[in-house]
Amino acid sequence: MPTYDYVCDGCKHAFELFQSMTDSVKKTCPKCKKKKLRRLIGAGGAIVFKGTGFYKTDYRSESYKKGAAADAPPKSSDEGKSSGEKSGGGGSGGKD
């Protein structure tokens, strides 16, 4: 459930209210009891990290990624040629 910011235009009382997204917008100020309360547009929710922590390998640097790519076995460029030779097979078809 999100936290909403409210401010009263009558007494300038500002506060946060923890309420469901389906709840209606509050109109009455809890301090002065006037119906001049308005909900402010917030910056949005922040990222909350929960748990015991994160590993340093979770987010690798660009230099690490480049080094890992350089250490990877190279892809063979003649794979396409070998498949082309098999399907190209000549005109006789082995029938003599």
Secondary structure, DSSP 8 states (H G I E B T S, - for coil): --EEEEEETTT--EEEEE--TTS----S-TTT--S-EEE-----------SS---TTSS--HHHHHHHHHHS----TTHHHHHHHHHH--SSTT--
